[in-house]
Amino acid sequence: MKRSAFTLIELLVVITVIALLVAILLPTINAAREYARRNQCLSQQRSLAIAMVTYDAENNGLPGYLNQFGDQDTTPIRSWVVSILPMIGENKRYEFMMKEPPVASEVAQAIAPLPALLCPSDNPDGNARLNYVVNCGPVATLTGISGNIAPHFTLYKDRRASLTTVNKKVKMEDIPDGASNTILLTENVGAGFWHQGAMHPTDELPTTSGTGTRNPDAVQNLGFIWGDQAHAPVSITGSLPPPSLPRPSSRHPATVVTAFADGSAKVINDDIGLAEWLKLVCPDDEKAKKPVADGGLGMNF
């Protein structure tokens, strides 16, 4: 009795069908994986936002994007991330970070990567990268990130050394637009290290900061600014943001994940438009509409 076998034509048909099925299913599988990664990013940002809410309640206001822990010039300067380490279960790291000078045997453990700060859709290089950045307010021009008006509208300020009235803590309860309408943090695939400060020489920052200005290096690595409110489009996804203008960016297709001051996190489409985006990042829309001469930003929402 003869054994039946596939003919060449039948084999080619089977291979073709399998190839077609793979071609049909692969995009769906990739989309499902990205959906899961985005949901993880949402969860991580929500946790960070809740940690910020907890910090605000315990410390009568939000941390700065830079903070000086103590009254003397020699006390540690650390990032906003370090401020909330105890709120995300990283007490040991916080203890190590608070030592000045750092203890050499503790540095590696202190600055090791923190998965909670890394978007799973990005491709971190294994260092202590930071994908989530805080709301550092408006920018005066397209090419600079300083401006005397900026600290009046930002949630995260430069809180090092001499603190002026303009650099006082922002309290969640004092956000005029309400916590649910104001973005605390978002994504930036071009951010720096979460331990930005003085943990080791490559992270050191200038020690001075003028009244009403911001430290460009620190904002570049730890925060985002709003873009030029009159001209700049908000390109919140795609390639790395220009070095001179830290702005939201993401590896999620056509979206960026953001966290709000009420502890929630949402996905925002990159076609939101400049005016709507500025309303979400600005904590006081009505004041921002006023002319600059009256302490506003001259915005036209």
Order of alpha helices (4+ residues) and beta strands (2+ residues): alpha-beta-beta-alpha-alpha-alpha-beta-beta-beta-alpha-beta-beta-beta-alpha-alpha
